[in-house]
């Protein structure tokens, strides 16, 4: 799609049980305003790369591609963070999955 806007959110990377009882890494995206879960993303087998195009005002961003779609039908995300240190931490965490 590529037409979405950036939304302020809280991210957490957790290990959860899937329907079959296997442990899988999951990225939870929560509203910064009320903490409500906006979506969950199975990030097992994900790839991390640079965004195809730089987004204005989003200097510390990475692209996350996952093998399966989330409940909203998305499998590609651009995640922007506040600092270069946060960017490095998140990219390393995702690559370790």
C-alpha positions as CSV (number, residue, x, y, z in Angstrom):
1,X,0.0,0.0,0.0
2,X,2.6,2.5,1.1
3,X,0.1,5.3,1.7
4,X,-0.3,5.0,5.5
5,X,0.7,7.8,7.8
6,X,2.9,7.5,10.9
7,X,1.0,7.1,14.1
8,X,2.6,7.5,17.5
9,X,2.6,4.1,19.2
10,X,4.2,2.0,22.0
11,X,5.9,-1.1,20.8
12,X,6.7,-4.3,22.8
13,X,8.4,-7.4,21.6
14,X,7.2,-10.5,23.4
15,X,7.4,-14.3,23.1
16,X,3.9,-15.7,23.1
17,X,2.2,-19.1,22.4
18,X,0.5,-19.6,19.1
19,X,-2.6,-21.7,18.5
20,X,-0.6,-24.8,18.4
21,X,1.3,-24.1,21.6
22,X,4.6,-23.2,20.0
23,X,6.4,-20.1,21.2
24,X,6.6,-17.3,18.6
25,X,8.0,-13.7,18.7
26,X,5.2,-11.1,18.5
27,X,5.4,-7.3,18.1
28,X,2.5,-5.5,19.8
29,X,1.6,-2.1,18.6
30,X,-0.3,-0.1,21.2
31,X,-1.9,3.3,21.2
32,X,0.2,5.9,22.9
33,X,-2.9,7.7,24.1
34,X,-4.6,4.8,25.9
35,X,-2.4,1.8,25.7
36,X,-5.0,-0.2,23.6
37,X,-3.5,-2.8,21.3
38,X,-3.9,-1.6,17.8
39,X,-2.4,-4.7,16.2
40,X,-0.1,-7.7,16.8
41,X,2.4,-8.9,14.3
42,X,4.0,-12.4,14.2
43,X,7.6,-11.4,13.5
44,X,9.1,-14.9,13.2
45,X,11.1,-15.1,10.0
46,X,11.0,-11.3,9.6
47,X,13.6,-9.3,7.6
48,X,14.9,-5.9,8.6
49,X,16.1,-3.4,6.0
50,X,16.3,0.3,5.2
51,X,13.1,1.9,4.0
52,X,13.0,2.2,0.2
53,X,12.5,5.9,0.5
54,X,13.4,8.3,3.3
55,X,10.4,9.8,5.0
56,X,10.5,13.4,5.9
57,X,10.8,13.8,9.7
58,X,11.5,10.1,10.2
59,X,15.3,10.0,10.2
60,X,15.5,6.9,12.5
61,X,13.4,4.3,10.7
62,X,13.7,0.8,9.4
63,X,11.5,-1.5,7.2
64,X,10.1,-4.7,8.7
65,X,8.8,-7.4,6.4
66,X,7.1,-10.4,7.8
67,X,6.1,-13.7,6.1
68,X,2.4,-13.6,7.0
69,X,-0.1,-10.8,7.1
70,X,-1.5,-9.3,10.3
71,X,-5.3,-9.1,10.9
72,X,-5.4,-5.9,8.9
73,X,-3.8,-7.5,5.9
74,X,-0.4,-5.9,6.2
75,X,3.0,-7.6,6.0
76,X,5.3,-4.6,5.5
77,X,5.9,-1.8,8.0
78,X,8.1,1.2,8.3
79,X,8.9,1.8,12.0
80,X,10.3,5.1,13.1
81,X,12.0,5.7,16.4
82,X,13.0,8.8,18.3
83,X,16.8,8.3,18.4
84,X,19.6,6.5,16.6
85,X,20.3,4.4,19.7
86,X,16.7,3.2,19.8
87,X,16.9,2.4,16.0
88,X,20.0,0.2,16.6
89,X,18.4,-1.6,19.5
90,X,15.2,-2.5,17.7
91,X,17.0,-3.5,14.5
92,X,19.3,-5.8,16.5
93,X,16.4,-7.3,18.4
94,X,14.5,-8.0,15.2
95,X,17.5,-9.6,13.5
96,X,18.1,-11.9,16.5
97,X,14.6,-13.6,16.0
